[in-house]
Amino acid sequence: VPFVQVPTTRLAAVDASGGGKGGVDHAVGKNLIGAFHQPRVVVTDIEAFRTLPPREVRCGLAECVKHGVIRDAGLFEFIGRHVQKILTCDSGVMAELVARNVAIKAAVVAEDPHEHGVRALLNLGHTFGHAIETVMGYTGIAHGEGVALGMVAAGRVAAERRLFAEAEAKRVEALLQEIGLPVRLPGLDVEKTFAAMGADKKVRSGKMRLILPTGLGSAEVVAGVDEATIRRAIASLAR
């Protein structure tokens, strides 16, 4: 069925509307049921974002920060310089923000439409984040908030493995905090979250694959991260 996407949230505009994924959450894990089907066109009116509650505005920014971390350090810097204008939906800043994010998403999807390779990088923060959403029963935490927490955890794993400078991991966390996204989730159940990560669609041959930052503007898929490191990263969120 040919269809047109008309995103009315920032999260949809910079992420879901242009990826071609239709997913359904399941008790076992998030987005495990679905299909790839691209829209014919995506029409975004940034003025619609002015009608959003503040929480939705913040959640959309999680995916924007993610794009900066994996592909464009300049975008990361742009967000950092314009946080307040973005949060108040300044039209000029918003137009540039959406355009830059859509360009990144479109380029990655065009290169790898069915997620056999580079498209997996778009899942930075999502393996942890989806597990957190699953454990929370998809209530009480929004997707953007889960992604923010997941990026913090992924940054900790990457820093521990010396793939990502500790200072850069702290910069990502500080920007997420400035935006108003959570970087801690007190009481998070470490073992349930770790178990939920095992149901992630990126698991191959029983091995969990994590998307880890290797610098602001770059990331890679890493398999075989030891369980103790992953558990420490989850526990750091729970404190």
N, CA, C and O of each residue as an XYZ file, in Angstrom:
956
protein
N       0.860     -1.189      0.000
C       0.000      0.000      0.000
C       0.894      1.236      0.000
O       1.661      1.427      0.944
N       0.820      2.076     -1.023
C       1.608      3.316     -0.998
C       1.042      4.270      0.049
O      -0.175      4.412      0.167
N       1.917      4.920      0.805
C       1.422      5.827      1.838
C       2.374      7.007      2.015
O       3.531      6.969      1.597
N       1.850      8.055      2.647
C       2.598      9.283      2.922
C       2.725      9.434      4.433
O       1.745      9.288      5.164
N       3.928      9.724      4.891
C       4.134      9.990      6.318
C       3.991     11.489      6.568
O       4.571     12.306      5.852
N       3.214     11.840      7.588
C       3.094     13.239      8.015
C       3.415     13.293      9.505
O       2.503     13.318     10.331
N       4.691     13.311      9.856
C       5.066     13.283     11.276
C       4.665     14.560     12.008
O       4.874     15.665     11.507
N       4.096     14.401     13.183
C       3.686     15.552     13.988
C       4.442     15.632     15.298
O       4.156     16.499     16.124
N       5.404     14.741     15.503
C       6.301     14.852     16.653
C       7.725     14.951     16.126
O       8.019     14.519     15.011
N       8.592     15.517     16.928
C       9.992     15.641     16.515
C      10.629     14.266     16.385
O      11.443     14.034     15.491
N      10.261     13.358     17.273
C      10.810     12.002     17.216
C      10.468     11.338     15.892
O      11.326     10.718     15.264
N       9.218     11.466     15.467
C       8.808     10.879     14.195
C       9.501     11.562     13.024
O       9.901     10.905     12.062
N       9.642     12.881     13.109
C      10.216     13.633     11.991
C      11.659     13.241     11.712
O      12.047     13.091     10.554
N      12.464     13.075     12.770
C      13.897     12.826     12.570
C      14.250     11.348     12.551
O      15.382     10.988     12.228
N      13.287     10.479     12.896
C      13.632      9.069     13.018
C      12.618      8.158     12.323
O      12.885      7.663     11.228
N      11.465      7.934     12.943
C      10.565      6.877     12.489
C       9.987      7.109     11.098
O       9.797      6.152     10.348
N       9.707      8.350     10.742
C       9.006      8.602      9.478
C       9.841      8.268      8.251
O       9.288      7.998      7.185
N      11.151      8.281      8.382
C      11.996      8.071      7.214
C      12.704      6.745      7.144
O      13.517      6.530      6.245
N      12.422      5.855      8.060
C      13.171      4.602      8.087
C      12.509      3.436      7.385
O      13.179      2.473      7.013
N      11.187      3.511      7.198
C      10.480      2.429      6.532
C      10.160      1.240      7.407
O       9.713      0.207      6.909
N      10.384      1.368      8.710
C      10.084      0.261      9.622
C       8.686      0.420     10.188
O       8.299      1.507     10.618
N       7.923     -0.678     10.188
C       6.664     -0.734     10.916
C       6.804     -1.817     11.958
O       6.911     -2.994     11.615
N       6.807     -1.443     13.227
C       7.087     -2.424     14.280
C       6.010     -2.467     15.335
O       5.339     -1.469     15.595
N       5.846     -3.632     15.946
C       4.888     -3.833     17.033
C       5.645     -4.358     18.248
O       6.434     -5.297     18.138
N       5.404     -3.754     19.392
C       6.048     -4.210     20.622
C       5.404     -5.496     21.114
O       4.207     -5.714     20.926
N       6.213     -6.352     21.750
C       5.750     -7.624     22.291
C       6.261     -7.747     23.717
O       7.253     -7.114     24.080
N       5.601     -8.544     24.515
C       6.021     -8.714     25.904
C       7.459     -9.208     26.005
O       8.158     -8.891     26.968
N       7.907     -9.983     25.016
C       9.280    -10.504     25.030
C      10.289     -9.404     24.712
O      11.390     -9.396     25.262
N       9.923     -8.479     23.833
C      10.858     -7.426     23.457
C      10.220     -6.425     22.508
O       9.164     -6.672     21.925
N      10.885     -5.302     22.372
C      10.349     -4.198     21.571
C      10.656     -4.397     20.087
O      11.748     -4.830     19.718
N       9.670     -4.071     19.240
C       9.849     -4.077     17.783
C      10.246     -5.435     17.206
O      10.928     -5.496     16.182
N       9.832     -6.505     17.843
C      10.217     -7.833     17.345
C       9.313     -8.303     16.208
O       9.655     -9.249     15.498
N       8.173     -7.659     16.030
C       7.237     -8.024     14.959
C       7.116     -6.822     14.029
O       6.835     -5.714     14.486
N       7.325     -7.027     12.732
C       7.204     -5.877     11.856
C       7.662     -6.144     10.439
O       7.904     -7.287     10.053
N       7.778     -5.075      9.672
C       8.156     -5.186      8.266
C       8.843     -3.898      7.820
O       8.734     -2.859      8.470
N       9.559     -3.992      6.686
C      10.155     -2.823      6.061
C       9.269     -2.397      4.892
O       8.978     -3.204      4.009
N       8.844     -1.145      4.880
C       8.037     -0.636      3.769
C       8.178      0.883      3.765
O       7.697      1.558      4.675
N       8.837      1.416      2.740
C       9.142      2.839      2.712
C       7.933      3.674      2.274
O       7.163      3.247      1.413
N       7.768      4.856      2.862
C       6.722      5.771      2.396
C       7.098      6.362      1.035
O       8.276      6.413      0.678
N       6.096      6.804      0.281
C       6.366      7.471     -0.998
C       6.974      8.850     -0.764
O       7.839      9.294     -1.520
N       6.517      9.516      0.282
C       7.022     10.848      0.599
C       6.768     11.123      2.077
O       5.854     10.559      2.679
N       7.588     11.994      2.648
C       7.405     12.423      4.039
C       7.217     13.941      4.035
O       8.039     14.678      3.492
N       6.130     14.392      4.645
C       5.823     15.824      4.700
C       5.857     16.266      6.165
O       5.061     15.795      6.978
N       6.778     17.169      6.494
C       6.936     17.620      7.878
C       6.676     19.121      7.979
O       7.286     19.908      7.255
N       5.790     19.509      8.858
C       5.554     20.918      9.166
C       6.075     21.162     10.569
O       5.468     20.730     11.550
N       7.211     21.860     10.664
C       7.845     22.027     11.976
C       6.998     22.862     12.935
O       7.212     22.810     14.146
N       6.038     23.632     12.411
C       5.176     24.410     13.304
C       4.326     23.497     14.186
O       3.886     23.899     15.263
N       4.099     22.266     13.722
C       3.313     21.325     14.530
C       4.001     21.013     15.855
O       3.342     20.670     16.836
N       5.338     21.133     15.879
C       6.075     20.793     17.097
C       5.760     21.752     18.244
O       5.966     21.422     19.412
N       5.256     22.953     17.899
C       4.920     23.915     18.950
C       3.743     23.437     19.800
O       3.529     23.938     20.903
N       2.985     22.474     19.291
C       1.827     21.965     20.033
C       2.197     20.827     20.971
O       1.349     20.344     21.721
N       3.452     20.394     20.939
C       3.859     19.231     21.728
C       4.080     19.590     23.193
O       4.535     20.692     23.498
N       3.761     18.667     24.104
C       4.141     18.869     25.504
C       5.661     18.807     25.632
O       6.312     18.147     24.822
N       6.241     19.474     26.623
C       7.698     19.527     26.764
C       8.378     18.156     26.768
O       9.473     18.003     26.226
N       7.741     17.178     27.367
C       8.357     15.850     27.419
C       8.573     15.280     26.022
O       9.613     14.680     25.749
N       7.594     15.464     25.135
C       7.719     14.963     23.767
C       8.812     15.711     23.004
O       9.522     15.120     22.190
N       8.941     16.990     23.266
C       9.992     17.781     22.624
C      11.359     17.226     23.025
O      12.238     17.051     22.182
N      11.527     16.953     24.316
C      12.803     16.422     24.801
C      13.079     15.038     24.219
O      14.206     14.739     23.823
N      12.050     14.197     24.170
C      12.248     12.827     23.688
C      12.733     12.797     22.238
O      13.558     11.960     21.871
N      12.220     13.707     21.423
C      12.667     13.751     20.040
C      14.134     14.085     19.908
O      14.782     13.683     18.942
N      14.661     14.814     20.869
C      16.065     15.212     20.815
C      17.018     14.050     21.089
O      18.186     14.114     20.707
N      16.547     13.001     21.737
C      17.421     11.856     22.002
C      17.949     11.270     20.702
O      19.137     10.968     20.595
N      17.076     11.107     19.715
C      17.503     10.556     18.428
C      18.418     11.532     17.685
O      19.304     11.107     16.944
N      18.210     12.823     17.879
C      19.083     13.818     17.255
C      20.497     13.725     17.819
O      21.475     13.740     17.072
N      20.596     13.630     19.134
C      21.911     13.469     19.764
C      22.568     12.188     19.267
O      23.766     12.160     18.985
N      21.773     11.132     19.163
C      22.305      9.853     18.663
C      22.911     10.007     17.278
O      24.009      9.511     17.026
N      22.211     10.687     16.378
C      22.741     10.895     15.027
C      24.063     11.648     15.070
O      24.979     11.337     14.308
N      24.170     12.633     15.952
C      25.417     13.365     16.079
C      26.547     12.481     16.563
O      27.668     12.567     16.063
N      26.255     11.632     17.536
C      27.294     10.760     18.097
C      27.789      9.748     17.064
O      28.990      9.492     16.981
N      26.882      9.172     16.277
C      27.309      8.097     15.365
C      27.844      8.599     14.033
O      28.602      7.888     13.372
N      27.455      9.856     13.605
C      27.751     10.235     12.226
C      28.246     11.664     12.048
O      28.898     11.947     11.043
N      27.966     12.580     12.980
C      28.203     13.990     12.678
C      28.506     14.773     13.955
O      27.597     15.222     14.653
N      29.793     14.928     14.247
C      30.190     15.675     15.439
C      29.712     17.122     15.359
O      29.423     17.737     16.387
N      29.624     17.679     14.128
C      29.141     19.046     13.966
C      27.694     19.189     14.397
O      27.313     20.207     14.975
N      26.888     18.178     14.119
C      25.501     18.185     14.564
C      25.427     18.142     16.083
O      24.619     18.844     16.692
N      26.260     17.328     16.683
C      26.317     17.249     18.152
C      26.615     18.629     18.733
O      25.974     19.056     19.693
N      27.595     19.329     18.144
C      27.956     20.672     18.601
C      26.806     21.650     18.371
O      26.537     22.503     19.218
N      26.128     21.530     17.234
C      24.998     22.406     16.913
C      23.906     22.279     17.968
O      23.365     23.281     18.435
N      23.590     21.055     18.336
C      22.568     20.837     19.364
C      22.999     21.481     20.682
O      22.206     22.140     21.354
N      24.268     21.277     21.037
C      24.776     21.842     22.277
C      24.713     23.361     22.325
O      24.472     23.945     23.382
N      24.931     24.008     21.165
C      24.905     25.472     21.110
C      23.487     26.037     21.142
O      23.282     27.185     21.535
N      22.513     25.232     20.727
C      21.158     25.761     20.537
C      20.098     25.033     21.363
O      18.934     24.989     20.965
N      20.475     24.471     22.485
C      19.527     23.673     23.274
C      18.255     24.459     23.583
O      17.151     23.961     23.363
N      18.400     25.673     24.085
C      17.215     26.421     24.503
C      16.317     26.782     23.329
O      15.093     26.715     23.440
N      16.917     27.165     22.198
C      16.110     27.481     21.017
C      15.399     26.240     20.492
O      14.271     26.321     20.006
N      16.066     25.093     20.593
C      15.440     23.847     20.147
C      14.270     23.492     21.064
O      13.206     23.092     20.592
N      14.468     23.639     22.360
C      13.418     23.295     23.313
C      12.198     24.208     23.173
O      11.077     23.798     23.472
N      12.417     25.445     22.719
C      11.295     26.367     22.524
C      10.801     26.357     21.079
O       9.954     27.164     20.697
N      11.345     25.427     20.275
C      10.906     25.234     18.883
C      11.093     26.475     18.014
O      10.207     26.836     17.239
N      12.256     27.128     18.147
C      12.596     28.234     17.257
C      12.574     27.727     15.813
O      13.224     26.731     15.495
N      11.838     28.404     14.951
C      11.597     27.893     13.595
C      12.870     27.704     12.790
O      13.046     26.664     12.155
N      13.765     28.693     12.801
C      14.982     28.592     12.012
C      15.890     27.468     12.468
O      16.401     26.694     11.659
N      16.082     27.391     13.772
C      16.931     26.336     14.318
C      16.294     24.969     14.086
O      16.978     24.004     13.745
N      14.972     24.898     14.274
C      14.292     23.620     14.090
C      14.384     23.128     12.651
O      14.571     21.935     12.411
N      14.252     24.048     11.691
C      14.332     23.653     10.284
C      15.696     23.037      9.982
O      15.784     22.014      9.305
N      16.760     23.665     10.488
C      18.104     23.116     10.248
C      18.288     21.790     10.977
O      18.870     20.852     10.432
N      17.791     21.715     12.212
C      17.939     20.480     12.991
C      17.273     19.302     12.284
O      17.875     18.239     12.132
N      16.032     19.499     11.854
C      15.297     18.418     11.189
C      15.989     18.042      9.880
O      16.167     16.857      9.595
N      16.377     19.033      9.086
C      17.013     18.756      7.797
C      18.305     17.963      7.963
O      18.550     17.013      7.219
N      19.122     18.343      8.924
C      20.400     17.652      9.123
C      20.185     16.223      9.608
O      20.896     15.307      9.193
N      19.209     16.036     10.482
C      18.938     14.689     10.985
C      18.339     13.790      9.914
O      18.710     12.622      9.796
N      17.414     14.336      9.136
C      16.804     13.550      8.070
C      17.859     13.143      7.041
O      17.823     12.026      6.525
N      18.794     14.043      6.742
C      19.857     13.725      5.783
C      20.706     12.554      6.262
O      21.076     11.685      5.473
N      21.011     12.534      7.550
C      21.805     11.432      8.110
C      21.025     10.127      8.040
O      21.540      9.108      7.580
N      19.780     10.167      8.501
C      18.957      8.948      8.503
C      18.763      8.429      7.078
O      18.887      7.230      6.831
N      18.463      9.321      6.153
C      18.211      8.908      4.766
C      19.446      8.291      4.133
O      19.344      7.300      3.410
N      20.608      8.867      4.398
C      21.844      8.351      3.812
C      22.141      6.943      4.314
O      22.531      6.068      3.541
N      21.952      6.732      5.616
C      22.229      5.414      6.196
C      21.227      4.388      5.685
O      21.609      3.273      5.330
N      19.945      4.754      5.645
C      18.911      3.827      5.189
C      19.096      3.488      3.711
O      18.901      2.339      3.313
N      19.469      4.474      2.896
C      19.694      4.224      1.470
C      20.839      3.247      1.260
O      20.809      2.425      0.344
N      21.839      3.342      2.107
C      23.005      2.451      2.004
C      22.674      1.033      2.447
O      23.229      0.065      1.927
N      21.766      0.915      3.412
C      21.485     -0.401      4.003
C      20.014     -0.459      4.419
O      19.717     -0.394      5.612
N      19.087     -0.579      3.463
C      17.653     -0.455      3.770
C      17.106     -1.517      4.710
O      16.149     -1.247      5.436
N      17.689     -2.733      4.723
C      17.127     -3.812      5.536
C      18.005     -4.197      6.731
O      17.877     -5.289      7.285
N      18.887     -3.289      7.111
C      19.694     -3.439      8.327
C      20.562     -4.695      8.323
O      20.536     -5.486      9.266
N      21.327     -4.865      7.254
C      22.293     -5.963      7.202
C      23.702     -5.496      7.563
O      24.601     -6.317      7.747
N      23.897     -4.184      7.663
C      25.233     -3.670      7.916
C      25.214     -2.351      8.655
O      24.915     -2.295      9.848
N      25.546     -1.258      7.913
C      25.768      0.036      8.556
C      24.522      0.588      9.241
O      24.636      1.376     10.180
N      23.338      0.190      8.788
C      22.117      0.721      9.413
C      22.035      0.366     10.894
O      21.378      1.067     11.664
N      22.688     -0.704     11.291
C      22.672     -1.089     12.704
C      23.202      0.023     13.598
O      22.843      0.099     14.773
N      24.061      0.894     13.047
C      24.616      1.977     13.858
C      23.530      2.924     14.365
O      23.709      3.589     15.386
N      22.400      2.984     13.651
C      21.290      3.828     14.088
C      20.694      3.343     15.403
O      19.876      4.032     16.014
N      21.106      2.155     15.836
C      20.575      1.582     17.075
C      21.445      1.898     18.292
O      21.302      1.258     19.334
N      22.339      2.873     18.170
C      23.090      3.279     19.357
C      22.114      3.609     20.492
O      21.184      4.395     20.311
N      22.333      3.011     21.641
C      21.477      3.259     22.803
C      20.211      2.432     22.838
O      19.528      2.377     23.860
N      19.891      1.782     21.714
C      18.605      1.098     21.627
C      18.614     -0.300     22.255
O      17.578     -0.748     22.746
N      19.734     -0.987     22.253
C      19.754     -2.320     22.868
C      19.476     -2.197     24.360
O      18.639     -2.921     24.899
N      20.173     -1.286     25.029
C      19.874     -1.017     26.438
C      18.487     -0.390     26.572
O      17.691     -0.798     27.418
N      18.207      0.609     25.727
C      16.958      1.358     25.849
C      15.717      0.513     25.644
O      14.751      0.622     26.399
N      15.743     -0.340     24.609
C      14.589     -1.211     24.362
C      14.385     -2.179     25.524
O      13.249     -2.464     25.904
N      15.477     -2.683     26.088
C      15.365     -3.597     27.228
C      14.733     -2.892     28.425
O      13.906     -3.469     29.131
N      15.130     -1.644     28.646
C      14.554     -0.873     29.748
C      13.056     -0.659     29.513
O      12.253     -0.813     30.433
N      12.686     -0.306     28.282
C      11.271     -0.123     27.957
C      10.483     -1.416     28.189
O       9.367     -1.393     28.708
N      11.085     -2.545     27.793
C      10.420     -3.842     27.965
C      10.207     -4.158     29.437
O       9.113     -4.552     29.841
N      11.250     -3.986     30.236
C      11.170     -4.262     31.671
C      10.131     -3.362     32.342
O       9.453     -3.772     33.284
N      10.017     -2.137     31.844
C       9.050     -1.188     32.411
C       7.638     -1.422     31.872
O       6.712     -0.694     32.230
N       7.468     -2.439     31.009
C       6.153     -2.743     30.464
C       5.643     -1.690     29.507
O       4.434     -1.544     29.326
N       6.570     -0.943     28.883
C       6.231      0.127     27.926
C       5.380      1.226     28.554
O       4.669      1.946     27.854
N       5.457      1.348     29.861
C       4.761      2.432     30.554
C       5.748      3.117     31.494
O       6.687      2.495     31.992
N       5.524      4.384     31.723
C       6.368      5.112     32.672
C       7.641      5.655     32.073
O       8.278      6.530     32.659
N       8.026      5.146     30.904
C       9.228      5.655     30.254
C       8.964      5.729     28.750
O       8.498      4.763     28.146
N       9.258      6.854     28.169
C       9.049      7.049     26.738
C      10.262      6.550     25.957
O      11.342      6.368     26.520
N      10.074      6.331     24.651
C      11.155      5.784     23.835
C      12.403      6.670     23.869
O      13.517      6.169     24.023
N      12.220      7.974     23.726
C      13.373      8.867     23.736
C      14.128      8.818     25.053
O      15.354      8.932     25.078
N      13.397      8.649     26.146
C      14.040      8.538     27.452
C      14.835      7.244     27.563
O      15.929      7.226     28.127
N      14.276      6.152     27.017
C      15.007      4.887     27.011
C      16.277      4.977     26.184
O      17.316      4.444     26.572
N      16.194      5.656     25.034
C      17.372      5.819     24.174
C      18.440      6.650     24.882
O      19.628      6.340     24.790
N      18.028      7.696     25.581
C      18.987      8.520     26.326
C      19.721      7.680     27.367
O      20.947      7.734     27.466
N      18.966      6.905     28.140
C      19.589      6.030     29.138
C      20.508      5.017     28.458
O      21.599      4.724     28.949
N      20.053      4.489     27.326
C      20.855      3.517     26.594
C      22.148      4.100     26.077
O      23.175      3.421     26.081
N      22.123      5.357     25.628
C      23.353      5.992     25.158
C      24.347      6.186     26.299
O      25.554      6.024     26.117
N      23.831      6.532     27.471
C      24.715      6.672     28.637
C      25.376      5.331     28.952
O      26.580      5.268     29.198
N      24.579      4.256     28.942
C      25.119      2.924     29.230
C      26.120      2.496     28.170
O      27.180      1.963     28.499
N      25.796      2.726     26.889
C      26.708      2.358     25.806
C      28.008      3.149     25.912
O      29.086      2.617     25.647
N      27.904      4.411     26.297
C      29.106      5.220     26.478
C      29.990      4.687     27.581
O      31.216      4.732     27.482
N      29.364      4.179     28.639
C      30.144      3.613     29.750
C      30.864      2.333     29.319
O      32.026      2.115     29.660
N      30.151      1.490     28.561
C      30.791      0.268     28.048
C      31.954      0.631     27.136
O      33.042      0.068     27.258
N      31.726      1.574     26.222
C      32.762      1.971     25.270
C      33.968      2.575     25.981
O      35.108      2.312     25.600
N      33.725      3.379     27.008
C      34.825      3.983     27.756
C      35.610      2.918     28.511
O      36.839      2.970     28.572
N      34.891      1.946     29.090
C      35.568      0.879     29.822
C      36.450      0.038     28.904
O      37.506     -0.446     29.309
N      35.999     -0.127     27.657
C      36.766     -0.897     26.678
C      37.789     -0.035     25.927
O      38.451     -0.510     25.005
N      37.911      1.215     26.324
C      38.867      2.170     25.735
C      38.601      2.436     24.254
O      39.522      2.721     23.489
N      37.335      2.341     23.864
C      36.937      2.702     22.502
C      36.521      4.165     22.424
O      36.529      4.768     21.351
N      36.161      4.726     23.565
C      35.548      6.052     23.624
C      36.166      6.768     24.823
O      36.210      6.216     25.922
N      36.638      7.982     24.615
C      37.264      8.722     25.711
C      36.257      8.991     26.822
O      35.100      9.314     26.554
N      36.690      8.859     28.040
C      35.819      9.130     29.194
C      35.259     10.547     29.129
O      34.099     10.778     29.470
N      36.081     11.487     28.694
C      35.634     12.884     28.603
C      34.499     13.029     27.596
O      33.569     13.804     27.817
N      34.570     12.287     26.490
C      33.508     12.362     25.487
C      32.233     11.704     26.003
O      31.135     12.196     25.744
N      32.367     10.599     26.730
C      31.195      9.957     27.324
C      30.489     10.927     28.275
O      29.260     10.984     28.322
N      31.279     11.680     29.022
C      30.702     12.655     29.960
C      30.043     13.811     29.205
O      29.044     14.360     29.671
N      30.588     14.186     28.046
C      29.980     15.254     27.246
C      28.596     14.829     26.742
O      27.651     15.619     26.761
N      28.487     13.585     26.294
C      27.192     13.077     25.826
C      26.193     13.089     26.975
O      25.059     13.544     26.821
N      26.620     12.589     28.116
C      25.726     12.549     29.280
C      25.315     13.956     29.698
O      24.154     14.190     30.033
N      26.259     14.890     29.679
C      25.964     16.263     30.090
C      24.959     16.919     29.137
O      24.078     17.657     29.578
N      25.088     16.650     27.828
C      24.146     17.235     26.870
C      22.745     16.665     27.078
O      21.758     17.400     27.031
N      22.660     15.371     27.306
C      21.357     14.755     27.561
C      20.713     15.351     28.816
O      19.508     15.599     28.849
N      21.533     15.576     29.844
C      21.023     16.190     31.068
C      20.541     17.609     30.814
O      19.493     18.013     31.316
N      21.313     18.371     30.027
C      20.931     19.755     29.729
C      19.594     19.796     28.989
O      18.778     20.690     29.218
N      19.379     18.840     28.115
C      18.116     18.760     27.386
C      16.955     18.440     28.324
O      15.815     18.831     28.072
N      17.256     17.727     29.403
C      16.221     17.334     30.345
C      15.837     15.879     30.239
O      14.800     15.457     30.750
N      16.691     15.102     29.563
C      16.454     13.663     29.435
C      17.097     12.920     30.606
O      18.089     13.390     31.163
N      16.545     11.769     30.985
C      17.106     11.042     32.135
C      18.443     10.387     31.804
O      18.643      9.876     30.702
N      19.338     10.410     32.757
C      20.608      9.687     32.615
C      20.778      8.667     33.737
O      21.792      7.973     33.811
N      19.772      8.586     34.610
C      19.726      7.591     35.672
C      18.277      7.108     35.800
O      17.338      7.846     35.499
N      18.110      5.869     36.249
C      16.775      5.333     36.512
C      16.849      4.530     37.812
O      16.979      3.306     37.781
N      16.768      5.219     38.952
C      16.895      4.542     40.249
C      15.925      3.373     40.366
O      14.752      3.476     40.006
N      16.441      2.266     40.877
C      15.606      1.085     41.076
C      15.502      0.178     39.878
O      14.826     -0.848     39.947
N      16.158      0.523     38.766
C      16.125     -0.330     37.582
C      16.654     -1.723     37.937
O      17.720     -1.848     38.539
N      15.915     -2.757     37.568
C      16.308     -4.141     37.855
C      17.392     -4.580     36.864
O      17.124     -4.742     35.674
N      18.596     -4.766     37.359
C      19.747     -5.077     36.499
C      19.569     -6.406     35.796
O      19.788     -6.505     34.589
N      19.170     -7.440     36.543
C      19.090     -8.775     35.948
C      17.960     -8.881     34.929
O      18.127     -9.513     33.886
N      16.821     -8.275     35.217
C      15.720     -8.313     34.255
C      16.080     -7.540     32.986
O      15.725     -7.942     31.878
N      16.779     -6.440     33.164
C      17.183     -5.648     31.998
C      18.202     -6.404     31.161
O      18.120     -6.408     29.933
N      19.159     -7.041     31.817
C      20.162     -7.828     31.093
C      19.490     -8.965     30.326
O      19.833     -9.227     29.173
N      18.529     -9.644     30.968
C      17.822    -10.741     30.304
C      17.048    -10.237     29.097
O      17.026    -10.898     28.058
N      16.408     -9.068     29.218
C      15.643     -8.505     28.108
C      16.554     -8.144     26.941
O      16.137     -8.218     25.786
N      17.770     -7.761     27.225
C      18.719     -7.441     26.153
C      19.023     -8.674     25.309
O      19.366     -8.556     24.133
N      18.897     -9.848     25.902
C      19.158    -11.090     25.174
C      18.137    -11.380     24.100
O      18.387    -12.191     23.208
N      16.967    -10.719     24.172
C      15.925    -10.916     23.164
C      16.011     -9.893     22.042
O      15.169     -9.884     21.144
N      17.022     -9.030     22.087
C      17.162     -7.976     21.081
C      17.390     -8.576     19.701
O      18.043     -9.610     19.563
N      16.840     -7.910     18.669
C      16.946     -8.442     17.302
C      18.374     -8.408     16.759
O      18.644     -8.997     15.713
N      19.296     -7.727     17.454
C      20.685     -7.689     16.976
C      21.513     -8.848     17.503
O      22.687     -8.974     17.154
N      20.920     -9.703     18.345
C      21.635    -10.889     18.823
C      21.845    -11.847     17.650
O      20.904    -12.137     16.912
N      23.069    -12.338     17.474
C      23.391    -13.270     16.397
C      24.120    -14.479     16.984
O      25.121    -14.332     17.684
N      23.606    -15.673     16.690
C      24.222    -16.918     17.172
C      24.438    -16.886     18.676
O      25.454    -17.361     19.183
N      23.468    -16.318     19.378
C      23.533    -16.273     20.837
C      24.426    -15.194     21.396
O      24.553    -15.070     22.614
N      25.063    -14.391     20.516
C      25.975    -13.345     20.977
C      25.320    -11.972     20.825
O      24.819    -11.607     19.761
N      25.343    -11.237     21.917
C      24.803     -9.891     21.904
C      25.746     -8.965     21.142
O      26.962     -9.016     21.326
N      25.180     -8.126     20.291
C      25.977     -7.132     19.572
C      25.538     -5.745     20.023
O      24.357     -5.404     19.970
N      26.493     -4.963     20.462
C      26.204     -3.615     20.928
C      26.739     -2.594     19.940
O      27.780     -2.806     19.319
N      26.023     -1.483     19.795
C      26.520     -0.356     19.033
C      27.232      0.548     20.038
O      26.617      1.046     20.981
N      28.526      0.754     19.828
C      29.310      1.539     20.775
C      29.954      2.727     20.077
O      30.460      2.590     18.964
N      29.941      3.899     20.723
C      30.605      5.060     20.134
C      32.117      4.889     20.188
O      32.657      4.347     21.152
N      32.791      5.356     19.148
C      34.266      5.305     19.114
C      34.843      6.716     19.028
O      36.055      6.895     18.916
N      33.979      7.696     19.081
C      34.358      9.101     19.023
C      33.107      9.883     18.687
O      32.125      9.295     18.233
N      33.110     11.183     18.893
C      31.944     11.970     18.512
C      31.893     12.028     16.992
O      32.725     12.674     16.354
N      30.905     11.344     16.421
C      30.785     11.261     14.974
C      31.091      9.901     14.412
O      31.081      9.723     13.194
N      31.367      8.919     15.277
C      31.668      7.571     14.780
C      31.251      6.519     15.800
O      31.245      6.758     17.008
N      30.901      5.340     15.270
C      30.481      4.228     16.124
C      30.739      2.934     15.382
O      31.004      2.944     14.180
N      30.663      1.820     16.093
C      30.830      0.521     15.449
C      30.023     -0.535     16.180
O      29.640     -0.363     17.337
N      29.776     -1.631     15.478
C      29.079     -2.772     16.066
C      30.122     -3.647     16.746
O      31.119     -4.028     16.131
N      29.891     -3.961     18.004
C      30.849     -4.756     18.780
C      30.144     -5.981     19.339
O      29.140     -5.859     20.039
N      30.662     -7.145     19.035
C      30.120     -8.401     19.564
C      31.027     -8.926     20.667
O      32.214     -8.605     20.717
N      30.463     -9.722     21.533
C      31.283    -10.404     22.533
C      31.683     -9.571     23.729
O      32.660     -9.900     24.401
N      30.950     -8.489     24.021
C      31.224     -7.737     25.245
C      30.865     -8.622     26.432
O      29.784     -9.211     26.465
N      31.762     -8.720     27.402
C      31.521     -9.649     28.509
C      30.339     -9.193     29.358
O      30.062     -8.001     29.490
N      29.657    -10.178     29.925
C      28.422     -9.920     30.670
C      28.653     -8.990     31.855
O      27.796     -8.166     32.172
N      29.798     -9.115     32.509
C      30.055     -8.292     33.692
C      30.111     -6.810     33.323
O      29.630     -5.964     34.078
N      30.689     -6.497     32.179
C      30.767     -5.105     31.734
C      29.378     -4.558     31.458
O      29.061     -3.428     31.829
N      28.549     -5.367     30.801
C      27.183     -4.929     30.491
C      26.384     -4.726     31.771
O      25.657     -3.742     31.903
N      26.518     -5.644     32.700
C      25.790     -5.510     33.970
C      26.243     -4.267     34.738
O      25.422     -3.592     35.359
N      27.535     -3.963     34.701
C      28.029     -2.762     35.387
C      27.427     -1.501     34.766
O      27.096     -0.547     35.470
N      27.291     -1.512     33.449
C      26.717     -0.348     32.772
C      25.248     -0.162     33.176
O      24.804      0.959     33.423
N      24.502     -1.267     33.239
C      23.100     -1.187     33.653
C      23.021     -0.707     35.109
O      22.215      0.158     35.453
N      23.874     -1.289     35.945
C      23.855     -0.910     37.373
C      24.170      0.553     37.578
O      23.658      1.174     38.510
N      25.023      1.123     36.706
C      25.368      2.532     36.838
C      24.147      3.429     36.590
O      24.063      4.537     37.121
N      23.212      2.941     35.786
C      21.979      3.699     35.557
C      21.058      3.635     36.764
O      20.310      4.575     37.033
N      21.112      2.530     37.486
C      20.177      2.282     38.589
C      20.560      3.043     39.856
O      19.745      3.191     40.766
N      21.784      3.518     39.912
C      22.222      4.205     41.135
C      21.700      5.631     41.194
O      21.974      6.350     42.155
